[in-house]
């Protein structure tokens, strides 16, 4: 009898036959047989009893499910942490690259033609920032559609984005003219549709709404980590031959390409992220997630070699073909004993969750349109701020002895000009303050406040932080400095004022960005177009991040020429107020506003199939 039981256990475990979970008598019979005939030999039947027990619908199962539902959400309670970590590290590489670039872009553009005035450099910086997002605007929807297709998938699109941006960084670092740099930045944007696809994957990995506020916070947190590390690395590595002449002054290629080192480091980060995605990330697109993945298969083999954990096929259960998302359904300690190997039958193809795909023209419901417009408004003023901020920090301090324009005279509170005149090292430090403040708020304040207020309410309230921050930014140019002009602004008053302004801006960003992502995700009218929805959102976001920096840079240059550096900032404040007003038309959806014929039947069949496979609990 024991041999038969062992064979049965091996058969169930290797084939993934969870259909028996629907029959409680199977579980009770197995328990009784084990308890009566072999009370001390749970052995290989233990895995069957544990798994079936977790899927029964008796009173104990209901109590356990209710206990899990009522349990408070913590960072450690997030499911599928391994997949989230891989995605988060991949997302980290991109803001790290972008913020590293901002620390020295003003000076790299200046090196292309040192005869150009600062107002022209400011305009070029805006165009350079817009080239990346402008290309994304044209291609993000295409990448979103490809990520929804069986011919592409989420993982392939992310790999293309990371590697495309990597080659863009290398080319940008070795550029010698403004137009060469523009071409490489545009190429990087055209090949990168990752933000929308990564958000789609998070929503597919974390489907319970109670976990979404923390899961969708991971990407804004990576932005803040990138803002801390990126500018410092960029500032330290930019122009090493000029900054550290004794160490690097004799190296010819560093003198010829002074801004290549930070870009090469960025390329290394992107390549590492692409490697992690290839070997460790499981596909989440429902129609192909059960297909064999060469990358994750290689990753498992490498893990076995590195950690020397090759399982003996005659003395252990073989891992089911699949991915971590499916494997995680089996939880808790498992004891195993030898059993007779059985031949594993051919795996059936998973039943698709949705039989029909929502037509593109039906995506744009009233709430979808309002949510996307609000998303674009946020992206526009944030994109303008991110570009103008580092330009403002790098702009030379107003020198009364040499006024620009020549007939300029300061007349407070609105007629004044100049920036803070910081070198790349200090620009990197000042930008890192953004990330430090953001990380602290996201870890300590955001989860509690967001849970208490809810997504929509917290989003609407904290949108008002932006117009206040933009109103105050230009006044940093007139804060008393320890050093007289034209020296850079420094001293405790300057840094205290800078931190106060950034605190207001980062507070808004901490609450608004994850809430905006959740609203876009839940506004999707049908699950079959979730990737497309995020692709559209990224296209509009890219459009905003193209228009914002380009117009912002243009008006900033005009303000410098006319002696009113604050004009563009106050215009940005007005734009943010419009965003606050428009937010009242946005509501939180449920992700399935439109019902297609056959949805209910398809969902029921998918749940039954997933239960048999052990991917969900009964």
N, C-alpha and C positions, 0 to 999 in steps of 0.2 A: 504493500500500500504506500509506504514512504517513497519508494522509487517512482510510483505513479504520480504521487503528489509533486515530487521534484520535477518530473517531466512536465506536468501541468503548469507549474510555476515558471519554468523556463519558456514554455510555449507562450504563456500570457505575456511575460516580460519582453521577450524578443519581438513578438508580433504587435505589441501595443494594442491588444484587444481589450478595450475598456467598455465594450458594450455590456459585459457581464455586470458592470456596476449598476445597471438598471434593475437587476434582479437581486434583491437583498438576500434571498434564500441561498444564493451561491456563497455569499460571504459568511452567512451564519453556519452553513454546512462545513465550510473550510475551517472555521474557528472550532466547531464542535469536534471535527475529526482530529485536528491537531491537539486539542486540549485533552481528549479522551485517550487516543491511541499513542500519541507521542508528546506528552506534556512538556518535555524539555527540549523538543526539537522543532523550533520555529523555522530555522534554516531558511531555505529558499522560498517557502510559502509566506514568510514575513513581508516580503516586498508586495505580494499580491494582496494580503490582508490590509497592509498600510494604505496602499493606493486605492483599493476598493473602498476602504473605510472612509477615506477622505472624500469620496464621491457619492456616498449614500445619502438619501434624503430622509433619514430617520430623525427623531427628535434631537439626538446629540449633534448630528450634522447641522441642523438648523440653529441650535444654540451656538455652535462654533462659528457659523457664518455670521450670525448676528453680533457675536463678540468681536469678530474681525471688522465688521462694518462700523461698530461704535468706537473702536480703538482710535486714539488720537493719531494724526498723521505726523510723522517725524521724517527726517532725512533718511534714517536707517530703515524705515518701513517702506520706502519706495521699492516697487517690484522691478525686476530685470535691471539691477544696478550695473551689471557688467556691460550691457548694451548701451546704457545711458552714459557710462564713463567713456566708452570708445567714441560715441557721438560728440560728447562734450569736449574731449581732447581735440577732435577734428575741428570742431567749431572754434576752439581757442586759437588755433593756428592762424585763422583769417583776421580777427581783430588785432592779433599780435603783429601781423604783417602791416595792416593798415596804420595802426598807431605808431609803429616804428618809423614808417615813412613820413608821417606828419612832423616828427621831431626835427627833420633836416630838409624837408622839401623846399622850404623858402630859400635855403642856402644852396641847394642843388640847382634850382632854377636860376638863381643868381650866378652860379658858376658857368652856366651856358653862355651868358652874355652879361658881363659885369657893368656894361654901360647903361643898362636899362634902369629906369627909376623904380622906386619901391611900389608905386601905384600900378605899374605894368606887371611887376612880379606878383602882386596880389591878385590881379586878374588872371594871370597864367595859373596860379595855384588853384583858383576856382575851376578853371577849365580842366586842369589835370585831375582834380577830384571828380569832376563830372564825367570825364571820359570813361571811367570804370563803371559807374552806375548807369550812365547813358547806354552803354553796351548791354548791361544787365537788363535794362528796361526792354530792349529789343528782343532779347533771347530768353528771359526768365520763364515766360509762359510756355515757350517751346520745351524747355527743360522740364517744366511741371507736367506737361502732357506726356513727354517721354517717360517720366518717372511713374506715370499711371499705366504705361503700356507694358505688355508682356515682353516686348522686344527690347525694353530698356530696364526699367525697375529703379528703385531708389538707390541702391548701392552703386550701380554703374554711373549714374548721373553725378553722385558725390565724388567718385574717383576722378571723373573727367574734370570736375570743377577744381579739385585740389591740384591735380597735375598741371592743368592749364594755367592756374595762378602761379604755380612754381616756375614755369618757363617764363611767364610774364615778369616775375621778380628778377630773374637772372638778366633778362634783356634790359629792364629798366635800370639796373645797377650799372650796366656797361654803356648806357646811352651817353652820347656827347652833344646832342642837340635837343631842343624842346620837342620837336616833332617826332624824333625817334622815341623819346620817352612817352609821348602821347600814344603812339602806335602800340607799344607794349602794354601800357595800362588798358587801352581799349580791348586788346586781345584777351587780357586777363578777365575783364568784365564779361566779354561775350561768351567765354567758356565756363563761367561760374554762375550756376543757379542754385547753389547749395543751401542758402538760408531757408527758402521755402520748402525744399525737399527734406532737410533735417527736421524742420518743425513738423512736417507731415509724419516722419518716422516717430518722433516723440509721441504724437497723438495716437499712433497705432500701437506703440509699445505700452503707453500708459492710457488706458481707455476709461478708467474710473475717474469721475470728475473730482473726487476728493483729493486725488494726488496731483491734479493738473497744475494747481497754483505753484507747487514746488517744482514739478518737472519742467514747466515752461520758464521757471526762473533760472534754470541752469544756463541757458544761453546768454541772458543779460549778465549773469555772473562771470561767464567766460569773457565777455566784453570788458568788464571791469578789471579782470586779471590781466587781460591783454593790454589795457590802458596803463596798468602799473608797470608791467615788464617791458612792453614794446618801446615806449618812448625812451626809457633809460638805456636799453640796448642800442636803439637807433642813435641816440645822442652820444653814447660812448664810442660806437664803432664808426660813425660818420667821419670822413676825412682824417683817418688816423695819422697820415704822414704830416698833416698840418697841426694836429692836436698834440701828437706825441712824436716830434721830429727826431729825437734821439733814438727812439725805438724803431720807427718805421720810415723815417725820412729817406733812407737809402734804398728803399724798395721801389723800383721803377713803376711797376703796374699799379701800386697804391697811389703814386703821385698822378698817374694818368687817369685812373678811375677811382677817385677819392670816395665815392659813395657806393662802391661795389660791395664792401664787406658786410654792411647790415642787410643788403639784399640777398647775399649768398647765405647768410644765417637764416633769413626768412624762408628761402628756398629749401633749406635743410629741415626746418620745422614742417613745411608743407609736405615734403616727401615722407617724413616720419608719420604724419597724420594719414597720408594715403596708404602707407604700409599697414598701419593699424586697422584701417577700414577694410583693406583687402583680406587680411588674415583673421580678423576678429569679429566683424560686424555681420549680423544675420539679416537677410533680406526680409522686409516686412510687407511688401506688396502681396496681397492675399493670393492672387492667381499664380504666383511663381515662388512663394516662400518655401514650398516643400520640395522644389527642385534641388538637385545636387549642386552645391556651391564649391567650386574648385578651391577658392581662396580659404574659406573656413575649414575645408578638409585638410588643406596644407597646414593651416594654423594648428589644428589638433595634432597632426603628426609632429610638427615642430615642438609643441608643448610636451608630447610624450618623450621626445628625444632629450629635451632640455632637462625635464624633471625626472626622467627615467621611471616613468609610470606605465610602461606598456603592460596592458592587461593580458593575462594568460587566458586564451579563449576557452580552455577546458575547465577553468576554475573560477570564472567570473562572468557576469552578465555583459553582453556586448551593448554598447551605446546605440540607441535607436538613431537611424538616419534622420536628420532634421536639423534643428537649430536650438539655440539657447532658450528662445521664447517657448518652444514646445517642451524642452527638457525641464524647465523650471516648474512645470505642473507637478512633478514628483518631488515632494519635499520631505524633510525629516530624515533621521538616521535609518539606514537600511542594512540589515545583516544578510549575508549571502553564504551559501554553502554549495559544494559541487553538485552539478546536475548533468544529466545526459544531454549533449547538444542535439538540437533539432534543426531541421532545415527551415530557414526563414522564407516565407512566401514573398512573392513580389508585392511591393507596396502599392496600394491603390492611390491614384491621384486625388488630392484633396478636392472636396466639393467647393466651388467658388461661393463666396458669401452673398454676392449680388449677381443675379442673372443679367440684369440690364444696366447700362450706363446712362446716366442722365445726359441728354443732349446739351451741347455747349450753350445754346441760346436760352435754355431754361435755368442756367446757373444764376442769372442776375435777378434775384428777387429784390423786393424793396429793402429788406434788412441787409442783404448782401451789398447792395449799392451804397447804402449809408455807412456800413462798416468799412468798406473799402475806401470811401472818400475820407473818412476820419483817419484811417490808417495812412493815407497819402499825405494828409495835412500834417500829421505828426512827423512823418519821415522827412518832409520838406524842411521844417524849421530845425529838426535835429541834424539833418545833413548840412544845413547852412551853418549851424553853430559849430559842429565838429571841424568844418573847414576854416571858418573865420577865427576860431579860438586860437589855433596855432599861428595863424598869420598875424593876429593882433598881438600875441606874445612876442613875435619876432620883429614887428614893426619898430623902427627906431623911435626913441623918445623925442618928443617935441623939444626943440632947442630954440629958445627965444633969440639967440644970437644969429641963427640962420633959419628963419621961419620958412615953412613950405605950406602954402604958396607965399611969394614974397610980400604981398600986402596983407598977410594974415595977422590978426590980433585976437588973443583969447578974450572971450566975453562969456563968462559963466552965467547960467548953468548949462547952456547947450552948445556954445561956440567954443570948441577946443578940439585938438587933434593929437596925433601921435599914438604910439603903443607903449609896450614895456621894454622893448629893446633887448630881450633875453637871448643869449647864445643857445645853440642846440642842446647843450648839457642842461641848462636851466629850463629850457622849453620842455625837455623830457621829464624833468622833475615836476614842473608845474602841471603837466598833463597827467602824471601819475597820481597826483592828488585826487583827480577825478575817480580813478579806480579804487583808491584806498577808502574814500568816503563811501563809494557805492558798495563795495564788498561788505563793509561793516553794517550798512543799512539793510542789505539784502539778507544777511545772516541773522541779524538781531531784531529787526523791526518789521520787515515786509511780511513774513508769514503770519504773524499775529494780527497785524492790522488788516491784511487782505482777507483773512478768515472771518474777522469780525464784521467788516464793512461789506464784503462781497466784491466780485470782480467789477461790475459796472459802476457801483457807487465810488469805490476807491479810485477807479480810472478817471471818473469825472472830477472828483475833488482835486486830485494831484496834478491834473492838467494845468491848473492855475499857477503852479510853481514856475512854469516856463516863461510866461510874460513878465513875471517879476524879475527873474534872473536876467533875462535879456535887457530889461530896462536898466539894470545896475551895472552890467559888464563894462560899458565904455568909461564909466567914472573911475575905473582902476587907473586910467591914464593920468589922472590928476591927483592921485593919492601921494602925499609927501614921501620922497625917497631919501635914503641915507646918502646917496651919491648924486651930485648935481648933473644936469643934462650936459652933454648928450650921452653920459654913461647910462648903463642899464638900470632899470628900477630895482632896488633892493631895500632890505630893512624889514623889521618886524611888522610895521604897519602895512606894507605892500603885501606881504604873505598872509597876514591876518585877513585883510580885505579880500584877497584872492580866494582864500579858503571859504569865507562866508558866502561869496557869490556862488562858488561851485557847490556848496552844500545845498543851496536852494535848487540849483539846476539838477543835481544828482538825485535829490529827493524826488523830484518829478519823474525823472527817468527811471528810477528804481521801481516805482509803482506803475507807471504808464506802459512801459515796454512789454513786460510779461502779460499784463492785462490785455493789451492790444492784440498780442499773439493768440491768447485764449479766445477773445471775441471773434477774430478772423477764423480760427479753427472751428468754433461752434456755430458760426454763421453759415458754414458749408451746407447747401441745401440737400445734399445727398452724399453718403459715404463713398460712392463710386467716383466722385470728382474731387476728393479731398486734396490730392496732389495738385490737380489743376487749380483749385481754389487758392492754395498757397503760392502757386506759380503766378497767378494773376496778382495776388497781394504783393509778391516780391517785385513784379513788373511795375506796379504803381508806386511801391516804395522806392524803387530805383529811379523812376521818373522824378519823384520828389527830391531824391538825393542828387539828381542831376540838375534840376532846376534851381534848388536851394543854393548849392555852392556856386554855380555859375553866375546867377543873378547876384548872390551875396558878394562874391568876389568883385563883380563889376561895380556894384554900388559902394562897396568898401573903398575901391580905388578912387571913385568919384568923390567920396567923402574926404579922403586924404587930399585930393587936389583942391577942394574947396574949404578945407579947414574945419570940417564937421565929421569927425570920426564916428560919432554916436548915431548918425542918421540911419545907417543900415541896421544897427542893433535895435533901435526903437521901431523901425519898420518890421523887424522880425517879431518884436513883442506884440505888435498889432495883429500879425498873422496868427500867433499863438492864441490870442484872444478869440479870433474867429473859430479856431479849433475847439476852444472851450464851449462856445455857443453851439456849435454843430453837434457836439457829443450828446446833446439831449435827444437826438433822433435815433440813436443807436440802442439796440437791445441785445441781450444775450440769447443766441439760438440754442437749439439742441442737436445740431449736426445732421438732422434728418427731417428738414421741413417739408420736402417734397417726397411723396410716396409714389413709387412706380408699381405697375401691375406685376404681381408675383413676388414683391418684396417680402411679405410675411411668410409665404411658403418657403422661399429661398433661405430666409433667416432660420426657420425651424429646421430645415434639412441640414444647414451648416452647423447649427448647434448640436444636432444629434451626431453628425460626423465628427465634430471636434471633441465631443464627449467620448466617443469610441476611441479616438486617438489619444485621449488623455491630455488635451490641450486646454480644456476648461474643466471646471468642477461642476458637478451636478447640483 
